[in-house]
Amino acid sequence: MRVAIIGKGVEGNSARRYWIDQGAEAEMRSEDDGHDYLEGLGEFDLVVRSPSVRPEKLASARRVTSVTNEFFRKCPAPIVGVTGTKGKSTTTTLIGKMLEEAGARVLVGGNIGVPALDLLPDVTPQHVVVLELSSFQLIDLRYSPQVALCLPVTSDHLDWHRSQCEYVEAKSSLFRHQHAEDLAVWDDRDATSDTLAMLSPARKQPVGVNADWKNGRLDVRGVEICGREDVRLLGEHNLANIAAAAVVALELTDEPSAIRAAIRGFAGLEHRLEIIGEVDGVCFVNDSAATNPDAARAGIAAFNQSKILILGGSSKNAIDVDELASTVARSTVRRVLLVGDEADRLSKALSAAGFHDFTRSADNMDDIVSVARQFAAPGDVVLLSPGCASFGPFRNYVDRGSKFKAAVEASRTR
């Protein structure tokens, strides 16, 4: 059997290993191989789409699948799928930890951590698989998870999707192929998520109806889960993520004490409102995973202290700079350091919102941190919450956040 895997990267490499283990002759192709890398696809028995590749590029192939479709086709265990625009990784991880605390055998992967196909050799029917699913993975998915959770859907990845409509439509695969015995969970305060969930024939558990933070206590379907004092995650948005995860976990475990223990033990993921530490009385926070405006706005709201905000990067054609600028103007941000390709647009939007305390910084992270320290005073927070994808000297948000942390550590000795 001849298999062509289109698109490299983590999932492409995972797919190659998988099909070779199946006894196939697997060939990897990508744009790096030249403009003709899509020629001759009809000669292969199977063409596998990696998430970075748009489906219509493979129209000449006789038979096409994706790494996500193959996992769903072969997985013997129930799958919990999580999507949305922001909060996916945190919520996916939380669900996994909640189920583990309850004694379940859990595997977590997908768009976070381990590629789904790498999980397959370890999956048994006794496991529960929790997957973070991006729009790139969902766009041509022919299956839906047995438990589907959709967090709020805003605007993102419009450098890849042709429109906001297509981006939202891609997310619909989370629910569209469910069965009556499955479970659909969604943030019903978000109109888009609400519309998507109505496509599901499954049992429905809207988060807002089933979970509520009252008087500082999280209640899920009449069961008290935890109090605000148990939560280590920063930001009001993470209270919504915890509530959504708890609705799913309580359905699968019915053990509130295990859910509470997971919440108490979870301090968050790297590059997501990650407190690096203090330098000369200034707190440095790495929120590099805030690659869209809504995530940046949540990061800004997470701290009441006076803030030096590092904002900007490359555009995904999804940036509502006016709303983001208004948030900055109403907040305790007292200086913005603008970086990357979006710096000019952001400066104009900030000025229009009446905020003029911004500085165009060099794009080298050591310089960015150095300038931030010049403006910061003891008690301030220096917040890297860019609201944009990575750019120039940074490969991705992980590289950007890691270099920020390294630059902060290096500045301690200066």
PEUR-V248649 format. One record per residue. N is the residue number from 1. RES is the residue in three letters. SS is DSSP state (H for helix, E for strand, - for the rest). D_FIRST is the distance of its C-alpha to the first C-alpha in whole Angstrom. Layout:
N RES SS D_FIRST
N RES SS D_FIRST
This chain:
1 MET - 0
2 ARG E 4
3 VAL E 6
4 ALA E 10
5 ILE E 13
6 ILE E 16
7 GLY - 19
8 LYS - 20
9 GLY - 23
10 VAL H 23
11 GLU H 20
12 GLY H 18
13 ASN H 18
14 SER H 18
15 ALA H 15
16 ARG H 13
17 ARG H 14
18 TYR H 13
19 TRP H 9
20 ILE H 10
21 ASP H 12
22 GLN - 9
23 GLY - 8
24 ALA - 5
25 GLU E 6
26 ALA E 8
27 GLU E 11
28 MET E 14
29 ARG E 17
30 SER - 20
31 GLU H 24
32 ASP H 24
33 ASP H 22
34 GLY - 25
35 HIS - 25
36 ASP - 22
37 TYR - 20
38 LEU - 19
39 GLU - 18
40 GLY - 15
41 LEU H 14
42 GLY H 13
43 GLU H 11
44 PHE - 8
45 ASP - 6
46 LEU E 8
47 VAL E 11
48 VAL E 13
49 ARG E 17
50 SER - 19
51 PRO - 22
52 SER - 24
53 VAL - 22
54 ARG - 24
55 PRO H 22
56 GLU H 23
57 LYS H 22
58 LEU H 18
59 ALA - 20
60 SER - 18
61 ALA - 14
62 ARG - 13
63 ARG - 12
64 VAL E 14
65 THR E 14
66 SER E 16
67 VAL H 17
68 THR H 20
69 ASN H 18
70 GLU H 16
71 PHE H 19
72 PHE H 21
73 ARG H 18
74 LYS H 18
75 CYS - 22
76 PRO - 24
77 ALA - 27
78 PRO E 29
79 ILE E 29
80 VAL E 32
81 GLY E 31
82 VAL E 33
83 THR E 34
84 GLY - 36
85 THR - 38
86 LYS - 39
87 GLY - 40
88 LYS H 36
89 SER H 36
90 THR H 39
91 THR H 39
92 THR H 35
93 THR H 37
94 LEU H 40
95 ILE H 38
96 GLY H 36
97 LYS H 39
98 MET H 41
99 LEU H 39
100 GLU H 39
101 GLU H 43
102 ALA - 43
103 GLY - 41
104 ALA - 37
105 ARG E 34
106 VAL E 33
107 LEU E 30
108 VAL E 30
109 GLY E 28
110 GLY E 26
111 ASN - 28
112 ILE - 30
113 GLY - 29
114 VAL E 26
115 PRO - 23
116 ALA H 22
117 LEU H 19
118 ASP H 21
119 LEU H 23
120 LEU H 20
121 PRO H 21
122 ASP H 24
123 VAL - 25
124 THR - 27
125 PRO - 28
126 GLN - 31
127 HIS E 31
128 VAL E 31
129 VAL E 29
130 VAL E 31
131 LEU E 29
132 GLU E 30
133 LEU - 29
134 SER - 29
135 SER H 29
136 PHE H 26
137 GLN H 24
138 LEU H 26
139 ILE - 26
140 ASP - 23
141 LEU - 23
142 ARG - 23
143 TYR - 24
144 SER - 28
145 PRO - 29
146 GLN - 31
147 VAL E 34
148 ALA E 34
149 LEU E 36
150 CYS E 37
151 LEU - 40
152 PRO - 42
153 VAL - 40
154 THR - 41
155 SER - 40
156 ASP - 38
157 HIS - 35
158 LEU - 36
159 ASP - 35
160 TRP - 31
161 HIS - 32
162 ARG - 34
163 SER - 37
164 GLN H 38
165 CYS H 37
166 GLU H 33
167 TYR H 34
168 VAL H 35
169 GLU H 33
170 ALA H 30
171 LYS H 32
172 SER - 32
173 SER H 29
174 LEU H 31
175 PHE H 33
176 ARG H 32
177 HIS - 29
178 GLN - 31
179 HIS - 33
180 ALA - 37
181 GLU - 36
182 ASP - 35
183 LEU E 37
184 ALA E 38
185 VAL E 40
186 TRP E 41
187 ASP - 44
188 ASP - 46
189 ARG - 48
190 ASP - 46
191 ALA H 46
192 THR H 42
193 SER H 41
194 ASP H 43
195 THR H 42
196 LEU H 38
197 ALA H 39
198 MET - 40
199 LEU - 37
200 SER - 36
201 PRO - 37
202 ALA - 37
203 ARG E 40
204 LYS E 42
205 GLN E 44
206 PRO E 45
207 VAL H 46
208 GLY H 49
209 VAL H 50
210 ASN H 49
211 ALA E 50
212 ASP E 53
213 TRP E 55
214 LYS E 58
215 ASN - 61
216 GLY - 58
217 ARG E 57
218 LEU E 53
219 ASP E 53
220 VAL E 50
221 ARG - 51
222 GLY - 55
223 VAL E 53
224 GLU E 54
225 ILE E 52
226 CYS E 53
227 GLY E 56
228 ARG H 55
229 GLU H 57
230 ASP H 54
231 VAL - 51
232 ARG - 51
233 LEU - 48
234 LEU - 50
235 GLY - 51
236 GLU H 51
237 HIS H 48
238 ASN H 47
239 LEU H 49
240 ALA H 47
241 ASN H 44
242 ILE H 45
243 ALA H 46
244 ALA H 43
245 ALA H 41
246 ALA H 44
247 VAL H 44
248 VAL H 40
249 ALA H 41
250 LEU H 44
251 GLU H 42
252 LEU H 40
253 THR H 42
254 ASP - 46
255 GLU - 47
256 PRO H 49
257 SER H 50
258 ALA H 47
259 ILE H 46
260 ARG H 49
261 ALA H 48
262 ALA H 45
263 ILE H 47
264 ARG H 50
265 GLY H 47
266 PHE - 45
267 ALA - 46
268 GLY - 44
269 LEU - 41
270 GLU - 41
271 HIS - 42
272 ARG - 43
273 LEU - 47
274 GLU E 46
275 ILE E 50
276 ILE E 50
277 GLY E 54
278 GLU E 57
279 VAL E 58
280 ASP - 62
281 GLY - 62
282 VAL E 59
283 CYS E 56
284 PHE E 53
285 VAL E 50
286 ASN E 46
287 ASP - 45
288 SER - 42
289 ALA - 40
290 ALA - 42
291 THR - 40
292 ASN - 42
293 PRO H 45
294 ASP H 45
295 ALA H 44
296 ALA H 47
297 ARG H 50
298 ALA H 49
299 GLY H 49
300 ILE H 52
301 ALA H 54
302 ALA - 53
303 PHE - 56
304 ASN - 59
305 GLN - 60
306 SER - 61
307 LYS E 58
308 ILE E 57
309 LEU E 53
310 ILE E 51
311 LEU E 49
312 GLY E 47
313 GLY - 43
314 SER E 41
315 SER - 41
316 LYS - 38
317 ASN - 40
318 ALA - 41
319 ILE - 44
320 ASP - 47
321 VAL H 50
322 ASP H 53
323 GLU H 52
324 LEU H 51
325 ALA H 54
326 SER H 56
327 THR H 55
328 VAL H 56
329 ALA H 59
330 ARG H 60
331 SER - 59
332 THR - 60
333 VAL E 59
334 ARG E 61
335 ARG E 59
336 VAL E 56
337 LEU E 54
338 LEU E 52
339 VAL E 49
340 GLY - 46
341 ASP - 45
342 GLU - 47
343 ALA H 50
344 ASP H 52
345 ARG H 51
346 LEU H 52
347 SER H 55
348 LYS H 56
349 ALA H 55
350 LEU H 57
351 SER H 60
352 ALA H 60
353 ALA - 60
354 GLY - 63
355 PHE - 61
356 HIS - 62
357 ASP - 62
358 PHE E 58
359 THR E 58
360 ARG E 55
361 SER - 53
362 ALA - 52
363 ASP - 48
364 ASN - 48
365 MET H 48
366 ASP H 51
367 ASP H 53
368 ILE H 52
369 VAL H 53
370 SER H 56
371 VAL H 57
372 ALA H 56
373 ARG H 59
374 GLN H 61
375 PHE H 62
376 ALA - 61
377 ALA - 64
378 PRO - 64
379 GLY - 63
380 ASP - 60
381 VAL E 57
382 VAL E 54
383 LEU E 51
384 LEU E 48
385 SER - 47
386 PRO - 46
387 GLY - 45
388 CYS - 42
389 ALA E 39
390 SER - 39
391 PHE - 40
392 GLY - 41
393 PRO - 41
394 PHE - 39
395 ARG - 35
396 ASN - 35
397 TYR H 37
398 VAL H 37
399 ASP H 38
400 ARG H 41
401 GLY H 42
402 SER H 42
403 LYS H 44
404 PHE H 46
405 LYS H 47
406 ALA H 47
407 ALA H 49
408 VAL H 51
409 GLU H 52
410 ALA H 53
411 SER H 55
412 ARG - 57
413 THR - 58
414 ARG - 60
